[in-house]
Structures are given as C-alpha cells and as structure tokens.
C-alpha cells in the first residue's frame, strides 16, 4: 500500500486534498487528518468495515473504544442518549467548549456500531475545531471515528511527518495541515447526575470545567470507560523515567537525554529538549510529543523527564508523562 501525502496550501491544493479525503472516507478507508489536538486516523464511524481499518492500521486492541467526531451539533442526539437530568449541563458544556478539545462520554444509541464503542453502552463524542478537519467532515456529511494517527501505545503525532513515520504503507492518505495547536489529546469527561468526571485530562482543564459544575478526577478504572485510559500509553521505545531535579540527576547509562520543563545546565545529558523556557504550560503541552519523539529517535539508553507542577494544564502533561514512563 502506498501512502499519499497532500498539503492544504495554497487554496487549489486544499480543494484537491478535501475532495480526495472525502472520496477515500466514502469508500470506507481510514485516513490521517489534522485536528487541533493531535493528528487523527479517521474513518466512517457508522461503517463497521471502515472502523476495523483503524484498528488494523494502528494495531489497536478491539477493547479500546474510539472517539467519534461530529460534523454538526444535531448529530449529538442522533448518536447519544442524554438523560433529562443532564440535559442542561451537556448543553452548557457543548456551548462553551464545542467545537474544541472536549470529549463527552454519554449513553449511546444502537446506531453506533459495537466495534466503535468496544462493546460499551456509552460513546465518546466531540467536535473538532480544526478548520481542515471541519471542512472534510462536513463535506463527508457523517460522523468520523478518529483516534490518534499512530501505532497503538506510541507517542501521538502532532505533525504529518510523525504520522508518516508511524503509518506509512498502512493507510492510503495523510492530509498535512501543519503542526497541531494543543499537542495533547482532548479532555474526556462523563456527565452524570449534574456532575462532571474527568476520565482523561487534556487541554480543557479542571479549573475551566469547575466553572460549570462540580468536577471529580476519575480514579484508575478496573475496566476501560473511555479511550486513553491504559496505564502505559503515549510511550517512546526508549525507557523513560520521571525525575524531580534534573540538575542533581546523575545518569547511570552512557547516552541519556533529558526532557526539561524550563531547561537545565546539567552537562551529563547528550541530548536535551526544553518544553518551555518561559514556563508557559500551553507551549509545553504543544511541544511535549514532538520533543519526546525527537529524543526517542536519538538512539538513547534512557530519557529523564522532569516532573512539572500538576495544576491547570500541568496535570494533563504529567498524565501523559506518567503513562509514557509506565511499563
């Protein structure tokens, strides 16, 4: 299988890219598309064979559900059952954060195939704010299942080149929309009895959600409730350890790289990547997966990643680093 990469600039190229993407989607193929969070591997969410192509290309286990992206808000109630007691909160969440980096987990209608929900009685839904993704999904005219466009468990792609490194020869098309904005997967929440449970931290923070309702961070689940809940996930091939103080860290191996929040003067590291020299958490999140991927490609024996404060967006960054370090 040969993978085609199409850019969206200039306007004439964008028109070709959009029409080609829609054509592949209508033929039941899985293709890579840019979103504002990370690149997604998209396919017709209501077509079982198309959804299975996502699992095959990613080598994703069938018990891990997929996020379904909606072309328009009216699809929400076509795919999900919204309990009467939660209607107002769901309305406020979608009004505040859609289109955007928030995924809602709600009871599902039977129209959603079992393979998409991994047999769960719930479905994870969101609306992407990325202009290219929105143009393609609206032209397609239906919901798209779209997990991150990488091999299962690996570092999520924030650039079309990352997708090609992961899935070249496994899918037919990559739409290159440039680097993603957030650099982290969406925040996933469930809504029940007028309260919000965060199932996966992301760009929409606890503080933002708390303005609308009481918020709780879900404890590690005995079984999956949503995508991205595996203990080990978003992981480089190179072993990664979390470190409190990079300045005091003494590498035991020869080739050790570091991922720092603000930077380090420790000369022991053969490769260094800094998430944000100014301490900006948005910048750090946007750089996280790119820096991890660069360190992973540097043929290191170990990556030492600095812990960062777990407040605001820092909790989502640390969530990804903890999963990357888990074995």
C-alpha positions in Angstrom: 0.0 0.0 0.0 1.4 3.4 -1.0 0.6 6.4 1.3 -0.1 9.7 -0.4 0.5 13.0 1.5 -1.5 16.0 0.4 -0.9 19.6 1.7 -3.7 22.1 2.1 -1.9 25.2 0.9 -2.4 27.0 -1.4 -6.2 27.1 -1.9 -6.1 24.9 -5.0 -4.2 22.2 -3.1 -6.7 22.4 -0.3 -9.6 21.8 -2.6 -7.9 18.7 -4.0 -6.9 17.5 -0.5 -10.5 17.9 0.8 -12.2 16.2 -2.2 -9.6 13.3 -2.1 -10.1 12.8 1.6 -13.9 12.7 1.3 -13.7 10.3 -1.6 -11.5 7.9 0.5 -13.8 8.2 3.5 -16.9 7.4 1.4 -15.0 4.3 0.1 -14.6 3.1 3.7 -10.9 3.8 4.0 -9.0 5.1 7.1 -7.0 8.3 6.5 -5.0 10.7 8.7 -6.4 14.2 9.3 -5.1 17.1 11.3 -7.1 18.2 14.4 -6.3 21.0 16.9 -5.2 18.3 19.5 -3.2 15.7 17.6 -3.5 14.1 14.2 -6.3 11.6 14.0 -6.8 8.4 12.0 -10.3 8.9 10.6 -12.9 6.6 9.1 -16.7 6.4 8.8 -17.9 5.8 12.3 -21.1 4.1 11.2 -19.3 1.7 8.8 -18.0 -1.4 10.7 -15.5 -2.4 8.0 -14.1 1.2 7.9 -13.8 1.3 11.7 -12.0 -2.0 11.6 -9.4 -0.5 9.3 -8.5 1.9 12.1 -7.8 -0.9 14.5 -5.8 -2.8 11.9 -3.6 0.2 10.9 -2.9 1.1 14.5 -2.6 -2.4 15.8 -5.1 -1.2 18.4 -6.8 -3.8 20.7 -10.5 -4.1 20.0 -11.4 -3.5 23.6 -10.2 0.2 23.4 -13.1 2.4 22.3 -12.8 5.1 19.6 -13.7 8.8 19.8 -16.4 9.8 17.4 -16.2 13.3 15.8 -19.5 15.0 14.8 -19.9 17.1 11.7 -22.7 19.2 13.2 -24.2 19.6 16.7 -27.5 17.9 15.6 -25.6 14.6 15.4 -25.2 14.6 19.2 -28.7 13.3 19.9 -28.7 11.0 16.9 -25.8 9.1 18.5 -26.2 9.7 22.2 -28.9 9.4 24.8 -28.9 12.5 27.1 -30.6 11.8 30.4 -33.1 14.5 31.3 -31.3 15.4 34.5 -28.1 16.1 32.5 -29.5 18.0 29.5 -28.7 21.4 30.9 -25.1 20.6 31.8 -24.5 18.9 28.4 -25.9 21.9 26.7 -23.6 24.2 28.7 -20.5 22.1 28.0 -21.2 21.9 24.3 -22.0 25.6 24.1 -18.8 26.5 26.0 -16.3 24.0 24.5 -17.5 22.8 21.1 -16.1 22.9 18.6 -13.0 22.2 20.7 -10.8 19.8 22.7 -13.5 18.3 24.9 -14.9 14.8 24.5 -18.2 13.8 26.2 -18.9 10.2 27.1 -22.7 9.6 27.1 -25.1 6.6 26.8 -25.3 5.6 23.1 -27.9 4.8 20.6 -27.8 1.5 18.8 -26.8 3.2 15.5 -23.2 3.4 16.8 -21.5 0.0 16.0 -20.2 -2.1 18.8 -16.7 -2.1 17.4 -16.5 1.7 17.7 -17.5 1.6 21.4 -15.6 -1.6 22.2 -18.9 -3.1 23.3 -19.6 -0.4 25.9 -23.0 1.1 26.3 -21.5 4.6 26.0 -20.0 6.5 23.2 -17.2 9.2 23.3 -18.1 12.3 21.2 -16.5 15.5 20.2 -16.5 18.2 17.6 -13.1 19.3 16.3 -12.3 23.0 15.9 -9.6 22.4 13.2 -10.7 24.2 10.0 -9.4 21.5 7.7 -11.0 18.6 9.7 -14.3 20.5 9.9 -14.3 21.2 6.1 -13.7 17.5 5.4 -16.2 16.0 7.9 -18.9 18.4 6.9 -18.3 17.6 3.2 -18.4 13.9 4.2 -21.7 14.5 6.0 -21.5 12.0 8.8 -19.6 11.2 12.0 -16.0 10.0 11.8 -14.2 7.8 14.3 -10.8 9.3 14.8 -8.2 8.2 17.4 -4.7 9.4 17.2 -2.9 8.5 14.0 -0.1 6.4 15.4 0.7 2.8 16.3 -1.1 1.8 19.5 0.5 2.9 22.7 3.1 5.0 20.9 3.7 8.8 21.0 0.8 10.7 19.5 1.6 12.6 16.3 1.5 16.4 16.2 2.8 16.8 12.7 2.1 15.0 9.4 5.7 13.7 9.3 5.1 11.9 12.6 2.1 10.2 11.0 4.2 9.1 8.1 6.8 7.7 10.4 4.2 5.6 12.2 1.7 4.6 9.4 3.5 4.9 6.1 2.3 2.0 3.9 -0.5 1.2 6.3 -3.0 3.9 5.1 -3.7 5.5 1.8 -3.8 9.2 2.7 -2.3 11.8 5.1 -3.7 15.3 4.9 -0.9 17.7 6.0 -2.4 20.6 7.9 0.8 21.7 9.7 1.6 21.3 13.4 -1.3 20.9 15.8 -2.2 23.6 18.2 -2.7 21.9 21.6 -0.3 19.0 21.2 -2.3 16.9 23.7 -5.4 14.7 23.1 -8.7 16.0 24.1 -10.0 16.1 27.7 -12.5 13.3 28.1 -15.4 13.7 30.6 -18.5 11.8 31.6 -21.6 13.6 32.8 -23.9 12.1 35.4 -26.4 13.5 37.9 -25.3 17.0 37.0 -21.6 16.4 37.8 -18.5 16.0 35.7 -15.9 13.2 35.9 -12.7 13.7 34.1 -11.7 10.3 32.6 -8.6 11.7 30.8 -7.0 15.2 31.4 -6.4 17.3 28.4 -6.4 20.9 27.1 -9.7 21.7 28.8 -8.6 22.0 32.5 -10.3 21.2 35.8 -10.4 24.9 36.5 -12.3 25.6 33.3 -14.8 22.8 33.9 -15.3 23.7 37.5 -16.9 27.0 36.4 -19.9 24.9 35.1 -20.3 22.1 37.6 -18.7 20.0 40.3 -15.7 18.2 38.9 -14.0 15.0 40.0 -11.0 13.3 38.6 -11.8 9.6 38.0 -9.6 7.1 39.8 -7.8 4.4 37.7 -10.6 2.2 36.4 -10.7 -1.6 36.7 -12.1 -1.6 33.2 -11.9 0.9 30.4 -14.6 3.7 30.3 -13.1 5.8 27.5 -10.1 5.9 25.1 -6.6 6.7 26.5 -7.0 5.1 29.9 -4.3 2.4 29.7 -1.7 2.7 32.4 1.1 2.5 29.8 0.4 4.7 26.8 1.9 7.6 24.7 5.2 5.8 25.2 8.6 6.1 23.4 10.5 3.0 22.6 13.3 4.3 24.8 12.8 3.8 28.5 11.7 7.0 30.2 11.9 7.9 33.9 10.4 10.8 35.8 12.8 13.0 37.8 12.2 15.7 40.4 15.5 17.5 39.9 17.4 17.3 36.6 20.3 19.3 38.0 21.1 16.7 40.6 20.4 13.7 38.3 23.5 11.5 37.7 22.9 9.3 34.6 24.0 5.7 35.1 23.9 5.0 31.4 26.2 6.4 28.7 23.7 8.0 26.4 21.0 9.7 28.4 18.7 12.5 27.2 16.5 14.8 29.2 13.1 16.4 28.7 13.0 19.5 30.9 10.3 22.0 31.6 12.3 25.2 31.9 15.8 23.9 30.8 18.8 22.5 32.6 22.5 23.2 32.8 23.4 19.6 33.7 26.1 18.7 31.2 25.6 14.9 31.7 22.9 14.7 29.1 23.9 14.0 25.5 20.5 15.3 24.2 18.3 18.0 25.7 14.8 19.2 24.9 13.0 22.0 26.7 9.2 22.2 26.8 9.0 25.9 27.6 11.9 28.1 28.7 9.4 30.7 29.9 7.3 28.2 31.9 4.3 28.5 29.6 2.1 25.4 30.1 0.3 25.8 26.7 3.7 26.0 24.9 4.9 23.0 27.0 1.9 20.9 26.0 2.2 21.8 22.3 5.9 20.7 22.4 5.6 17.6 24.5 5.0 14.8 21.9 7.4 16.4 19.4 10.2 16.6 21.9 9.5 13.0 23.1 9.7 11.8 19.6 12.9 13.6 18.8 14.5 12.1 22.0 13.2 8.7 21.1 14.9 9.0 17.6 18.2 9.9 19.1 19.3 6.4 19.9 19.5 7.0 23.7 19.8 4.5 26.5 17.4 6.5 28.7 15.2 9.6 28.8 15.0 11.5 32.0 11.8 13.7 32.1 11.4 16.4 34.6 8.2 16.5 36.7 6.1 19.6 36.4 3.5 21.1 38.8 0.2 19.3 38.4 -2.1 22.3 38.2 -4.0 23.6 35.2 -2.7 22.1 32.0 0.2 20.7 34.0 -2.0 17.8 35.2 -2.6 16.7 31.6 1.1 16.9 30.7 2.0 14.8 33.8 -0.7 12.3 32.9 1.0 11.7 29.6 4.5 11.5 31.1 3.3 9.1 33.8 1.8 6.8 31.1 5.0 7.2 29.0 7.1 6.1 32.0 4.9 3.1 32.9 5.9 -0.4 31.9 
